[in-house]
Structures are given as structure tokens and as C-alpha cells.
Amino acid sequence: LQITVATCCPDISPDLGPDISVCSDETHTLDAGAGFGSYEWIENGIVMSGETGSSIEADSGTYIVNITNGDGCPGTDTIEIGNNQLPDPDFGLGENSSFCTGSLVTLDAGPGMTTYRWYENSVLMVGEVTNTIEAGNGTYVVEVVDANGCLGSESIELSASPLPSPTIDGDNVFCENGSINIIGLAGSGGTLTW
């Protein structure tokens, strides 16, 4: 009588967790667990050369880890990491903008974000938590956070242009039914309208 004993490998599959999404400027740590004999990481179908440890930093894509234990038993897991684009607020004013002294410019970072933080000349504008502000001379930055928790920002430099100083020159006394010549000067940067 001969008895053959077959050794079955236990289920040693690692757990990379559920599929997730990350912001496009972030990575996520994938950890297959310590104590296995070997690790092979695959990103989008390509073996990641040099990645033989129990964890890696991953951005978006499909990741597979193949492991073996000390007895040579295999295990594997797969995770899909999605990519959330960063929000991109746009003031619609170009890089820099000028306006007339004494007036304000409305800056609008656009609707739909969960958080708005405004800075004027690198100082947090306490209480300004909506998508619009009235702004004067200076450098402004808005930081926004979208529904995915991703952070985006935009900055603009506003400069106030001095108001023109028009003048009128000429005689200011004339006879009844008479006329005089006067000269109008618009001043720096201005145009004259009579």
C-alpha cells in the first residue's frame, strides 16, 4: 500500500484594497503586506523593474502584485487607480490686469467648488469663502478644492492705473455774444471728449 500526500498551498493572496481615484498630482501607497518571499509589481501590463519590496508609490493605472511565500506558494491582487484632474479656476482676465484707481475688479474663480480660499499679497483674506471677491491693487491667489478633494489654484496681479487729469486752458472772460478759444488737454493716458 502506497500513500501519496499532496501539499496544497494556502490562500495567501495579498489585499491592495478597493479600486480608488487620486488627484493627478498625488500618489497612493500600495502595500501587499510584509513577510512574503518575493514581490513582483506590474503597472499597466509592464513589470516595474527594481520594485521588489512589499509596497510602492502609485499614480493612476492598473497595478498587479504577484507574491510567493517561503514555500513557493503564489498569490496575486489587482487594483485600478483612477485619475481626478486638478480643478483649474480661471479669472478670465489674463495673467495680469489693470484698472482705474478708485475702482475695484470682481474676481470670479467659477462655481461648483467645495472650498474657496483667497489671498491678497500672500495674506489669507479671512471671511472670503465664496467664488467671487472685489479686488483692488495687489497680487491675488485663490485656492479651490473640488468634490474629489483635489486642490487647484490661480493667481493674478492687479495694478491700478492713475486717473487722467484733464485741464482746460484759455481765456475765461469774454464779452456778451462773443466767443473765445479754449484748449483741452486730456492728461496722461486719457482721451478728450467735448
Steps between C-alpha positions, in 0.01 A plus 500: 500500500642838398362832629578828319453824689437805285589834655249772418601861513295717732325810368764766554361762261602851606235773534573829325157632596211618285541697178555870569559835332775750580558861404730533200780651711488227767615142545358219711697244700423142400596249768486125436594418859833401649648153542467347154794344320479703179307789349443590136318825415339559160377841382269511197628162383871579541718353775636781717875440494664540838171493696544185711384627839168459677378851408521756221382854429246495217318758293216421259488166317445129548735335750556130566715349773616139479645353819636167618544379855794303639351172369472638147120536515375787280251778562384802301279808519402779262394859559379772263598857589303772323621852431311811616614812314590800714246782500613799293338826607521769232438869565456568129721810528825360368824489697487857629245774480482874556206716598434862595602626843200525728313205351499129578517189282276198556704179502296186437660157547194322356223307674478142619795464737461384859759742644636841398796671672610845383835667569591865449874566483563157664263571792188287547185708447301386804129467424540483121370147437290536184600487135510881457674791669538871435870571453720806484869554440715194583570133434212259556501122526198274528529139615204275426412147603258298286261219593782245457716680757744619232668838543549756223610863501524811284672834552476844347673834550278806487644848457308824532559752222486866605200699383575751224502865609333702224551875488342785306713798405402831350331829584220476748355845440320603183245756390131427466425336164875452456712185493839386610730215413574246769735202491426171668777265609400143588789433734719192516343200329162663447286589200297820472128510427320836472 
